[in-house]
Amino acid sequence: MRELTVTVQNRAGIHARPAALLVQTAGKFRSSIYFEKNNERVNGKSIMGVITLGAVYNTSIKIVAEGVDEEEAVNAIAELFNNKFQEE
């Protein structure tokens, strides 16, 4: 299992477009992927789950991946956060 905590850096937070990017990216991997915020855990491959996290600017989110490509999955998803979902 691989875990990494990231921070939402784009001002708009995780709305529909970033949520779709997260789900599309997570869907490319065979590993199980989850996002955790304040003891709430959602499936990283579910757009509704990601949106219901209600992650706004400066929110910390833990990426959790478990499976054969967990390292690559966490790195790819973290890159989206680091690039502010290419919104700014």
MDTraj code that builds the backbone (N, CA, C; nanometers):
import mdtraj as md
import numpy as np

residues = "MET ARG GLU LEU THR VAL THR VAL GLN ASN ARG ALA GLY ILE HIS ALA ARG PRO ALA ALA LEU LEU VAL GLN THR ALA GLY LYS PHE ARG SER SER ILE TYR PHE GLU LYS ASN ASN GLU ARG VAL ASN GLY LYS SER ILE MET GLY VAL ILE THR LEU GLY ALA VAL TYR ASN THR SER ILE LYS ILE VAL ALA GLU GLY VAL ASP GLU GLU GLU ALA VAL ASN ALA ILE ALA GLU LEU PHE ASN ASN LYS PHE GLN GLU GLU".split()
xyz = np.array([
    [0.0850, -0.1180, 0.0000],
    [0.0000, 0.0000, 0.0000],
    [0.0890, 0.1236, 0.0000],
    [0.0480, 0.2217, -0.0788],
    [0.1217, 0.3480, -0.0890],
    [0.0270, 0.4606, -0.0527],
    [0.0716, 0.5518, 0.0327],
    [-0.0093, 0.6664, 0.0737],
    [0.0712, 0.7943, 0.0555],
    [0.0022, 0.9011, 0.0220],
    [0.0660, 1.0312, 0.0076],
    [-0.0382, 1.1385, 0.0354],
    [-0.0018, 1.2355, 0.1188],
    [-0.0926, 1.3459, 0.1468],
    [-0.0559, 1.4635, 0.0578],
    [-0.1577, 1.5181, -0.0083],
    [-0.1403, 1.6321, -0.0981],
    [-0.2349, 1.7431, -0.0539],
    [-0.2128, 1.8623, -0.1063],
    [-0.2976, 1.9763, -0.0732],
    [-0.3600, 2.0317, -0.2004],
    [-0.4887, 2.0646, -0.1927],
    [-0.5578, 2.1258, -0.3056],
    [-0.5037, 2.2673, -0.3201],
    [-0.4370, 2.2943, -0.4314],
    [-0.3710, 2.4230, -0.4509],
    [-0.4437, 2.5151, -0.5471],
    [-0.5389, 2.4628, -0.6231],
    [-0.6132, 2.5495, -0.7142],
    [-0.7270, 2.6169, -0.6381],
    [-0.7483, 2.7427, -0.6667],
    [-0.8434, 2.8258, -0.5910],
    [-0.9864, 2.7735, -0.5947],
    [-1.0260, 2.7103, -0.7039],
    [-1.1644, 2.6634, -0.7175],
    [-1.1897, 2.5324, -0.6440],
    [-1.0854, 2.4661, -0.5965],
    [-1.1030, 2.3385, -0.5277],
    [-1.1345, 2.2256, -0.6249],
    [-1.1839, 2.1164, -0.5700],
    [-1.2167, 1.9991, -0.6526],
    [-1.3625, 2.0099, -0.6967],
    [-1.3832, 2.0709, -0.8120],
    [-1.5163, 2.0785, -0.8717],
    [-1.5226, 1.9743, -0.9836],
    [-1.6175, 1.9857, -1.0730],
    [-1.6430, 1.8812, -1.1728],
    [-1.5215, 1.8491, -1.2607],
    [-1.4538, 1.9498, -1.3130],
    [-1.3423, 1.9238, -1.4044],
    [-1.2256, 1.8537, -1.3343],
    [-1.1765, 1.9057, -1.2213],
    [-1.0685, 1.8334, -1.1533],
    [-1.1112, 1.6934, -1.1070],
    [-1.2356, 1.6800, -1.0641],
    [-1.2845, 1.5481, -1.0220],
    [-1.2800, 1.4512, -1.1396],
    [-1.3196, 1.4973, -1.2574],
    [-1.3163, 1.4122, -1.3764],
    [-1.1724, 1.3735, -1.4099],
    [-1.0796, 1.4681, -1.3996],
    [-0.9385, 1.4365, -1.4257],
    [-0.8860, 1.3328, -1.3269],
    [-0.9225, 1.3472, -1.2007],
    [-0.8785, 1.2506, -1.0995],
    [-0.9313, 1.1110, -1.1301],
    [-1.0594, 1.1021, -1.1614],
    [-1.1225, 0.9726, -1.1888],
    [-1.0654, 0.9100, -1.3160],
    [-1.0450, 0.9913, -1.4193],
    [-0.9870, 0.9397, -1.5442],
    [-0.8460, 0.8864, -1.5196],
    [-0.7686, 0.9602, -1.4436],
    [-0.6320, 0.9171, -1.4144],
    [-0.6329, 0.7907, -1.3292],
    [-0.7147, 0.7883, -1.2253],
    [-0.7235, 0.6700, -1.1385],
    [-0.7676, 0.5475, -1.2181],
    [-0.8562, 0.5680, -1.3152],
    [-0.9084, 0.4581, -1.3957],
    [-0.8051, 0.3924, -1.4854],
    [-0.6928, 0.4575, -1.5053],
    [-0.5874, 0.4007, -1.5891],
    [-0.5053, 0.2948, -1.5169],
    [-0.5260, 0.2820, -1.3866],
    [-0.4449, 0.1905, -1.3067],
    [-0.5277, 0.0746, -1.2542],
    [-0.4611, -0.0377, -1.2335],
    [-0.5285, -0.1577, -1.1837],
    [-0.5459, -0.1550, -1.0333],
    [-0.4657, -0.0752, -0.9651],
    [-0.4721, -0.0668, -0.8190],
    [-0.6048, -0.0079, -0.7721],
    [-0.6421, -0.0428, -0.6495],
    [-0.7547, 0.0240, -0.5836],
    [-0.7034, 0.1596, -0.5369],
    [-0.7813, 0.2640, -0.5604],
    [-0.7386, 0.3988, -0.5258],
    [-0.8494, 0.4662, -0.4452],
    [-0.8085, 0.5287, -0.3362],
    [-0.9019, 0.5986, -0.2486],
    [-0.8480, 0.7363, -0.2153],
    [-0.9412, 0.8271, -0.1839],
    [-0.9052, 0.9585, -0.1326],
    [-0.9656, 0.9712, 0.0059],
    [-0.8869, 1.0241, 0.0982],
    [-0.9347, 1.0408, 0.2351],
    [-0.9232, 1.1861, 0.2782],
    [-1.0301, 1.2334, 0.3441],
    [-1.0320, 1.3684, 0.4007],
    [-1.1106, 1.3630, 0.5304],
    [-1.0483, 1.4025, 0.6403],
    [-1.1159, 1.4059, 0.7710],
    [-1.1910, 1.2763, 0.8020],
    [-1.1228, 1.1652, 0.7954],
    [-1.1796, 1.0332, 0.8263],
    [-1.2880, 0.9880, 0.7289],
    [-1.3048, 1.0564, 0.6186],
    [-1.3982, 1.0137, 0.5145],
    [-1.3163, 0.9566, 0.3997],
    [-1.3529, 0.8369, 0.3548],
    [-1.2796, 0.7700, 0.2474],
    [-1.3734, 0.7439, 0.1317],
    [-1.3291, 0.7830, 0.0108],
    [-1.4102, 0.7608, -0.1089],
    [-1.3283, 0.6877, -0.2141],
    [-1.3971, 0.6198, -0.3022],
    [-1.3344, 0.5486, -0.4127],
    [-1.2828, 0.6512, -0.5131],
    [-1.1546, 0.6447, -0.5436],
    [-1.0932, 0.7386, -0.6367],
    [-1.1354, 0.7192, -0.7807],
    [-1.2090, 0.6122, -0.8087],
    [-1.2555, 0.5866, -0.9450],
    [-1.4033, 0.6216, -0.9606],
    [-1.4600, 0.6879, -0.8594],
    [-1.6005, 0.7280, -0.8607],
    [-1.6109, 0.8801, -0.8605],
    [-1.6648, 0.9362, -0.9677],
    [-1.6740, 1.0819, -0.9757],
    [-1.7629, 1.1384, -0.8658],
    [-1.8707, 1.0706, -0.8338],
    [-1.9583, 1.1194, -0.7268],
    [-1.8866, 1.1163, -0.5918],
    [-1.8100, 1.0109, -0.5702],
    [-1.7345, 1.0027, -0.4458],
    [-1.6361, 1.1170, -0.4321],
    [-1.5636, 1.1448, -0.5387],
    [-1.4626, 1.2509, -0.5363],
    [-1.5280, 1.3864, -0.5131],
    [-1.6385, 1.4132, -0.5805],
    [-1.7066, 1.5419, -0.5646],
    [-1.7627, 1.5578, -0.4232],
    [-1.8147, 1.4502, -0.3664],
    [-1.8743, 1.4609, -0.2326],
    [-1.7716, 1.4871, -0.1226],
    [-1.6439, 1.4727, -0.1533],
    [-1.5425, 1.5089, -0.0529],
    [-1.5504, 1.6572, -0.0181],
    [-1.5960, 1.7374, -0.1107],
    [-1.6065, 1.8806, -0.0852],
    [-1.4716, 1.9443, -0.0561],
    [-1.3712, 1.9084, -0.1328],
    [-1.2361, 1.9575, -0.1103],
    [-1.2186, 2.0964, -0.1704],
    [-1.2013, 2.1942, -0.0849],
    [-1.1818, 2.3320, -0.1284],
    [-1.0334, 2.3662, -0.1235],
    [-1.0012, 2.4885, -0.1630],
    [-0.8629, 2.5363, -0.1625],
    [-0.7972, 2.5121, -0.0272],
    [-0.6771, 2.4610, -0.0302],
    [-0.5933, 2.4369, 0.0878],
    [-0.6355, 2.3155, 0.1713],
    [-0.7234, 2.2325, 0.1198],
    [-0.7640, 2.1103, 0.1881],
    [-0.6573, 2.0029, 0.1684],
    [-0.6255, 1.9314, 0.2755],
    [-0.5329, 1.8182, 0.2650],
    [-0.6114, 1.6923, 0.2336],
    [-0.5612, 1.6164, 0.1377],
    [-0.6242, 1.4905, 0.0957],
    [-0.5183, 1.3825, 0.0939],
    [-0.5513, 1.2683, 0.1477],
    [-0.4589, 1.1555, 0.1420],
    [-0.4974, 1.0657, 0.0254],
    [-0.3999, 1.0390, -0.0606],
    [-0.4174, 0.9447, -0.1706],
    [-0.3717, 0.8091, -0.1192],
    [-0.4551, 0.7074, -0.1334],
    [-0.4209, 0.5723, -0.0904],
    [-0.4386, 0.4793, -0.2103],
    [-0.3340, 0.4057, -0.2424],
    [-0.3413, 0.3108, -0.3539],
    [-0.2862, 0.1762, -0.3081],
    [-0.3509, 0.0715, -0.3535],
    [-0.3057, -0.0633, -0.3199],
    [-0.3216, -0.1529, -0.4412],
    [-0.2097, -0.2093, -0.4854],
    [-0.2132, -0.2976, -0.6008],
    [-0.0804, -0.2997, -0.6728],
    [-0.0803, -0.3619, -0.7880],
    [0.0437, -0.3859, -0.8613],
    [0.1099, -0.2588, -0.9131],
    [0.0307, -0.1552, -0.9395],
    [0.0871, -0.0306, -0.9928],
    [0.0609, 0.0881, -0.8991],
    [0.0579, 0.0607, -0.7697],
    [0.0241, 0.1627, -0.6708],
    [0.1186, 0.2830, -0.6728],
    [0.2465, 0.2575, -0.6888],
    [0.3450, 0.3660, -0.6904],
    [0.3195, 0.4615, -0.8065],
    [0.2997, 0.4071, -0.9249],
    [0.2738, 0.4880, -1.0431],
    [0.1420, 0.5641, -1.0295],
    [0.0418, 0.4990, -0.9719],
    [-0.0889, 0.5620, -0.9544],
    [-0.0795, 0.6837, -0.8631],
    [-0.0164, 0.6674, -0.7493],
    [-0.0029, 0.7787, -0.6549],
    [0.0758, 0.8926, -0.7179],
    [0.1826, 0.8616, -0.7873],
    [0.2634, 0.9661, -0.8509],
    [0.1848, 1.0423, -0.9571],
    [0.1081, 0.9724, -1.0382],
    [0.0302, 1.0370, -1.1443],
    [-0.0782, 1.1274, -1.0857],
    [-0.1430, 1.0811, -0.9812],
    [-0.2490, 1.1605, -0.9183],
    [-0.1898, 1.2804, -0.8452],
    [-0.0787, 1.2610, -0.7765],
    [-0.0127, 1.3718, -0.7077],
    [0.0290, 1.4800, -0.8063],
    [0.0688, 1.4395, -0.9248],
    [0.1093, 1.5354, -1.0279],
    [-0.0069, 1.6277, -1.0663],
    [-0.1296, 1.5746, -1.0697],
    [-0.2458, 1.6581, -1.0980],
    [-0.2617, 1.7668, -0.9917],
    [-0.2482, 1.7276, -0.8658],
    [-0.2580, 1.8249, -0.7567],
    [-0.1460, 1.9285, -0.7667],
    [-0.0242, 1.8823, -0.7923],
    [0.0907, 1.9735, -0.7998],
    [0.0781, 2.0730, -0.9140],
    [0.0139, 2.0323, -1.0221],
    [-0.0054, 2.1205, -1.1380],
    [-0.1349, 2.2003, -1.1305],
    [-0.2000, 2.1973, -1.0143],
    [-0.3267, 2.2694, -0.9923],
    [-0.4317, 2.2349, -1.0973],
    [-0.4283, 2.1107, -1.1428],
    [-0.5232, 2.0605, -1.2430],
    [-0.5210, 2.1457, -1.3699],
    [-0.4092, 2.2106, -1.3937],
    [-0.3875, 2.2967, -1.5102],
    [-0.4925, 2.4054, -1.5222],
    [-0.5389, 2.4560, -1.4089],
    [-0.6402, 2.5606, -1.4084],
    [-0.5826, 2.7001, -1.3867],
    [-0.4629, 2.7089, -1.3357],
    [-0.4060, 2.8412, -1.3053],
    [-0.2759, 2.8616, -1.3782],
])
top = md.Topology()
chain = top.add_chain()
for i, resn in enumerate(residues, 1):
    res = top.add_residue(resn, chain, resSeq=i)
    for name in ("N", "CA", "C"):
        top.add_atom(name, md.element.get_by_symbol(name[0]), res)
traj = md.Trajectory(xyz[None], top)
